[in-house]
Amino acid sequence: VSVNQSVLFFFNIFFGVVANAAMGIANQVNAQLNSFIGSFSQSYNPQIIKSYAAGKQDYFIKLIFSTSKLAYFLLLMVAVPVLVNIDFILNIWPKNPPPGASTFVLLVVAYSLVDTYSAPLWIGVHATGNLKTHQILMSGIKILNIPMAYVLLKVGCPAWSALAVKAGLNIVCSVARPCYVKRLYGLPLGSYFKNVWLVVYFVTLLSVPLPVYVSSLYESSLTRFLLTTGAFLLVFIPVTYAFGLNADERNVVKGGIKKKLRFLQK
């Protein structure tokens, strides 16, 4: 709460209501994107807590790994087409966006993407009931945004720099959190960084360049939106299937597709 409110306060001091208006639009776009994965998040939270309470340690860890990746991939799937075409979208709604709104949206969504793959870890913390140390550690890192943002804005940096610091500190939290929960509930740290952290960034790095390149070839329009979305999905789906999922997760996906096909054939 302190970080979020301080950023708005600093915007009022250094930039006036225009920056706050851009922030409001960014938060609305982010909320709509996150609503896409809301039901998925609600479905895995009880399962993580239940598996920990039942003492099923292997299943508990496996569930954290899988849900971290799947939640991230779901949000990334809708976020990239929006972010690549954010100027086009903002010119449709709200038609006359304030200056810098597109950059604000990019940084706010980047923050949410990190939160998405980190969320199962803190749900695991909640399952243990030992919240104090985790909250102090994470809050201690995130609250650094207040002095850092103030200094950057004071020396004349653009408004988006405050959000860039916030997103960067969230990445730091995404590294510090697994290091802490390794002690709390036995997260296999090396396996987590290899099979979750590196995987989500690897899939992102492979999937994003093509739609960005396609977007550079066309003016902002519906045609560019459709082409960049198609280009992204053309890369994202096979890359995610080949590198983002393990054998068990691929079997789950195959089973889900077969189930849908049987339902459509009825």
Secondary structure by P-SEA (a helix, b strand, c coil): caaaaaaaaaaaacccaaaaaaaaaaaaaaaaaaaaaaaaaaaaaaaaaaaaaacaaaaaaaaaaaaaaaaaaaaaaaaaaaaaaaaaaaaaaccccccaaaaaaaaaaaaaaaaaaaaaaaaaaaaacccaaaaaaaaaaaaaaaaaaaaaaaaccccaaaaaaaaaaaaaaaaaaaaaaaaacccaaaaaaaccaaaaaaaaaaccaaaaaaaaaccccaaaaaaaaaaaaacaaaaaaaccccaaaaaaaaaaaaaaaaaaac
